[in-house]
């Protein structure tokens, strides 16, 4: 969806070959920084205020003023606001009309320095442009799809925004099949000029709700922030696979206590794996998220 958030005012197995590099001048034009990336959250209009209150009470931060806007190339109307916290940002939409296809399926919005260069780089890396660039009141937007069916939005602003860096960088949690894992990872690395931080062939299955098994977990870092690629056969108990973002906090218990006091449901009670204590929760309006704290 058009990062209307801003409308407010506004892999690789260990054996995978190194991702092909883009031309240096093109690569320098793509990403801006993790603090300009958002998770796109869609809720019913009646749940917008409840979500904002709960999300801010859980993580701190502030919201931009809510506006009503058309954030798609086809006619539509939605409330839109940017909910900014020290651990991650949400572009929040409460559509008052039916949502035009394929909006609602894009998981994140990434700010780019040059839309045309970014689209060219994405296509060269193997992405499909599912929504060609279109104008919004403060810039341009497009939606791309990576191998494995992962949709993301790219956006560009006429006037570059300036946001403080996150205290902790959230992770984009991407679920893909074993057949598409390497294609997805190779393509994203080429586009983002990122690197594989770890590639665990037998990560503990408890991380995907299957404590008696294992799965492959790839962690990536790039100018766009952190990404965890969860490679599974799709046999996932609810709510695993529904969470799009993982938020790192200093103390998980304290954060969950705040969350539960504002209408958040703990769907998966805290467990420990990969030097993390983590849980899955659902905010008012249905948004599912992972929250974790690093073990010392």
Secondary structure, 3 states (H helix, E strand, C coil): CCCHHHHHHCCCCCCCCCCCCCCHHHHCCCECCHHHCEEEEECCHHHHHHHHHHHHHHHCCEECCCEEECCCCCCCCEEEEEEEECCEEEEEEEECCCCCCCCCCCCEEEEECCHHHHHHHHHHHCCEEEEEEEEECCEEEEEEEECCCEEEEEEEECCCCCCCCCCCCCEEEEEECCCCHHHHHHHHHHHHCCEEEEEEEEEEHHHHCCCCCEEEEEEEEECCEEEEEEECCCCCCCCCCCCCEEEECCCHHHHHHHHHCCCCEEEEEEEEECCEEEEEEECCCCCEEEEEEECC
